[in-house]
Amino acid sequence: MALEKTLVLLKPCTVQRALMGEVLSRFEKKGLRVCGLKMMQLDDALLSEHYAHLAGKDSMMVCPVVAVALEGVGAVEAVRTITGPTTGRKAPAGTIRGDFSMSFQENIVHASDSLEAAEVELKRFFRDEELFDYRLS
């Protein structure tokens, strides 16, 4: 299986609850490499593009999000497994959403749901020069 890159957004609820380090550490402990990382304030234009299918996106603008590009073998599937199902109260204990969320909307992270989506989403949040290649020791 080839290396894949995928996008994770640490949502405003994660930033407000001071869970950023905890969430990032779960991906790193799994063996995924952080190849891009930045805090940013989302605006209406970006939200409309990224969450066109959802209504009530205002909670995504209450404070900054953290955009994370992760790389690893089977990264998309690995991230989806670590994050758990979208609705936090239905997510199993041990997953990010299962441990930190009871909500559908305030569910800690957004994670790309396919390799195709990851490619589009990474371009939406990162310029090429903001993604880095380095070796883990």
C-alpha positions as semicolon CSV with decimal commas, in nm:
position;residue;x (nm);y (nm);z (nm)
1;M;0,000;0,000;0,000
2;A;0,132;0,344;-0,094
3;L;0,178;0,647;0,127
4;E;-0,128;0,868;0,137
5;K;-0,188;1,222;0,256
6;T;-0,510;1,326;0,425
7;L;-0,663;1,629;0,591
8;V;-0,782;1,666;0,949
9;L;-0,935;1,984;1,087
10;L;-0,930;2,030;1,462
11;K;-1,263;2,207;1,505
12;P;-1,323;2,515;1,723
13;C;-1,462;2,297;2,004
14;T;-1,125;2,118;2,015
15;V;-0,934;2,446;2,033
16;Q;-1,168;2,586;2,301
17;R;-1,145;2,272;2,512
18;A;-0,761;2,264;2,490
19;L;-0,761;1,919;2,328
20;M;-0,531;1,999;2,033
21;G;-0,224;1,823;2,171
22;E;-0,423;1,520;2,285
23;V;-0,585;1,477;1,944
24;L;-0,262;1,531;1,749
25;S;-0,075;1,286;1,970
26;R;-0,317;1,007;1,883
27;F;-0,234;1,040;1,513
28;E;0,139;1,061;1,583
29;K;0,132;0,762;1,820
30;K;-0,034;0,560;1,544
31;G;0,267;0,634;1,322
32;L;0,120;0,902;1,096
33;R;0,354;1,185;1,005
34;V;0,243;1,547;1,036
35;C;0,345;1,704;0,703
36;G;0,150;2,028;0,741
37;L;0,008;2,217;1,038
38;K;-0,147;2,561;1,074
39;M;-0,403;2,752;1,275
40;M;-0,647;2,958;1,075
41;Q;-0,973;3,145;1,107
42;L;-1,231;3,013;0,862
43;D;-1,444;3,258;0,667
44;D;-1,781;3,230;0,492
45;A;-1,627;3,162;0,151
46;L;-1,408;2,874;0,268
47;L;-1,684;2,727;0,483
48;S;-1,935;2,741;0,199
49;E;-1,689;2,557;-0,025
50;H;-1,581;2,298;0,231
51;Y;-1,916;2,235;0,405
52;A;-2,157;2,309;0,118
53;H;-2,363;2,005;0,219
54;L;-2,425;2,125;0,577
55;A;-2,640;2,401;0,720
56;G;-2,554;2,592;1,037
57;K;-2,179;2,622;0,993
58;D;-2,152;2,922;1,229
59;S;-1,993;2,713;1,504
60;M;-1,692;2,666;1,274
61;M;-1,616;3,040;1,297
62;V;-1,632;3,094;1,676
63;C;-1,253;3,059;1,699
64;P;-0,969;2,931;1,482
65;V;-0,936;2,574;1,360
66;V;-0,612;2,381;1,319
67;A;-0,557;2,231;0,974
68;V;-0,341;1,919;0,979
69;A;-0,199;1,729;0,684
70;L;-0,108;1,373;0,779
71;E;0,085;1,117;0,578
72;G;0,123;0,742;0,613
73;V;0,041;0,406;0,462
74;G;-0,336;0,392;0,429
75;A;-0,360;0,731;0,604
76;V;-0,721;0,804;0,504
77;E;-0,854;0,479;0,651
78;A;-0,626;0,498;0,956
79;V;-0,744;0,851;1,039
80;R;-1,111;0,756;0,993
81;T;-1,062;0,460;1,228
82;I;-0,890;0,674;1,492
83;T;-1,157;0,947;1,475
84;G;-1,458;0,714;1,487
85;P;-1,810;0,769;1,349
86;T;-1,932;1,125;1,289
87;T;-2,181;1,131;1,577
88;G;-1,977;1,138;1,896
89;R;-2,231;0,962;2,118
90;K;-2,233;0,667;1,875
91;A;-1,855;0,648;1,846
92;P;-1,683;0,372;2,042
93;A;-1,467;0,451;2,343
94;G;-1,104;0,471;2,240
95;T;-1,178;0,678;1,930
96;I;-1,130;1,055;1,935
97;R;-1,501;1,126;1,896
98;G;-1,598;0,846;2,133
99;D;-1,374;0,984;2,405
100;F;-1,437;1,357;2,361
101;S;-1,776;1,418;2,195
102;M;-2,148;1,359;2,242
103;S;-2,245;1,565;1,938
104;F;-2,284;1,539;1,562
105;Q;-2,167;1,894;1,489
106;E;-1,927;1,952;1,781
107;N;-1,748;1,628;1,703
108;I;-1,387;1,739;1,757
109;V;-1,245;1,681;1,406
110;H;-1,320;1,679;1,039
111;A;-1,141;1,399;0,853
112;S;-1,133;1,341;0,478
113;D;-1,356;1,047;0,391
114;S;-1,169;0,924;0,081
115;L;-0,839;0,966;-0,097
116;E;-1,012;1,174;-0,365
117;A;-1,168;1,404;-0,103
118;A;-0,833;1,430;0,076
119;E;-0,660;1,553;-0,240
120;V;-0,922;1,825;-0,294
121;E;-0,936;1,925;0,072
122;L;-0,557;1,942;0,115
123;K;-0,538;2,185;-0,178
124;R;-0,817;2,391;-0,018
125;F;-0,628;2,435;0,309
126;F;-0,256;2,408;0,217
127;R;-0,034;2,553;-0,054
128;D;0,232;2,313;-0,189
129;E;0,508;2,497;-0,001
130;E;0,322;2,444;0,329
131;L;0,355;2,064;0,306
132;F;0,684;1,916;0,421
133;D;0,872;1,591;0,363
134;Y;1,104;1,465;0,636
135;R;1,195;1,136;0,799
136;L;1,066;1,017;1,132
137;S;1,339;0,867;1,347
